[in-house]
């Protein structure tokens, strides 16, 4: 894997559990997906998603835009949320590291997980510490160059 892209799902109706994306949320994810197509188009890709409807819908938009045959719903992502400890984030990093067969792996998840997952992966693989600038907004992504450890935080701005 050359790039790890961790996406925070698009805007949803937060007053209802399990709600799908709002129209603005869909538009944000389409905008992100088009930007990702410019950045990683032509590379082999895998897309993983939390089973939450808002994450699945975000992942499906990204997969379709990038020409990937669907997103893989990763049920273990359901157990990882803002209250998750380092063990859960470490298990997700190990899963990603062990399952990738592509140049680019995209993970659609929730809240602070995009920053925490990348920080853990960099520590695990490159033995470096990094600190993100805080949590991504809904519909944003963090992109890690897995060979250099360089991170592009919170795109699009």
N, C-alpha and C positions, 0 to 999 in steps of 0.2 A: 504494500500500500504506500502510495506516494503522498496522498492527501487525505486528511480526515476532515470532513465538513460536518459540523454539528449545528442543527437548525432548531430554533425555538418555533413551535407551531404558530400559525397565524392567529389573528384576533378571533375570539369566539364569544358567545354570549355567556359571560361568566356567572350569570345568575341562575344558570341551569347546568347541572352536572352532566357531562357527556355530550354537550351541545356541539354541533358542527360549526364551521367557520361562518363569520358574518361576511357580507359582500366585500367590506373593506379588508377583512382577513384574507379572503380569496385573492383579491387584487394585490395585496402585499406579497403573498406567496408566488403568484404569477410573476411579479416583478423580480423577486429573488431568483426564481427558477430561470428566467431569461438571462439574468446576470451570471448565474452558475453555468448556463449553457455556453456563454462566451468564455468563461474561465476554464472549463473542463471538457468542453465538447470534443468528441473524438476519442476520448479515453475510455477504458473499461470502467464501468460503474456498478455499484450496488447501493440500494437504498433500503434502510431499516427504519422501522417506525414503532413507537409505542402503540399499544392497541386502543388508546383513547381516540374517539371519533375525530376530534379536531387535529390530532397528530396524523392519523391515517389519511384524512382528506388532504392535509398539507403534503404528506409524502407522495400521495398519488398524483397531485398536480406537478410536483417536482419530477417524479419518475416519468410521467407522460411527456413533459417538456424536454427532458433530457434523452428521451427515446429508450428508457429502461423498461423492460417488460414487467411492470408492477413493482410494488414495494413489498419487502418481506416484513410481516408483522412479527415483531419480537416481543413475546409475552413477558419476558423478564424485564423489559423496560417499564412495564406497568407498576412494578414495585419500587421504582426509583423516582423519588420526588424530592422536594426541597428539604424534607426531614431525613432523607437517607444519609447514612453514615458513609465513611470512606470505604468500608467493605463492599457495599453495594456498587459504588462508583468503580471500585477496583475490579469487581466481577464483570461489569459492563466493558471496561477497557480490555480485560482479558478475552472476553467473547469477541470483541471487534478485532483484536490482534490475531486471534486464532482462526477467525472465520473468513477473513478477507481473501479474495482471489482476484481482486480488481485493483486498478491504479488508484481509484477514488472510492472511498466509502462515505456515504451520507447517512447520518443518523438524525431522525426527527424526534425531538423529545420536549421537555418541559422546564420552565422556570430557570433555576440556576445550574441545571445539569450541563448546558453547553460549555460554560466556563470551567466547571469542576472536572468534567470528563477530559477536556483538552489538557488542563493542568496535570491531571493524574497520568495521562498517556505520556506526556513529555518527561515527567519524573521517572516513569516506569521504563521507557525505551531509551531516553537520551541522558538520564541522570542529571537533569537540569530542573531548577525551580522557576516557574513563571507565575505571574499574578495578573489576572484579567482585570479589565477596567470596571467590573461590575456586571450585573446580569444584562443579557441581550433583551431588547424589546421583542414582542411577538412579531414573527415574520422576519427576524434577522438570523444571521448565521455567523459562526466563527470558522475560519479555515486554517488548518494546521498543515504546514509543509513537514511531513514526517521525517524527512532526511535532514533538514536544517534546524527544525524546532521553531521556525519563524511562524508567528500567528498573525493573521489579519482578523481583527476583532470587529464584530457588530456591523456586518454588511447586509443590505445597503444602509448607509448612514441616514 
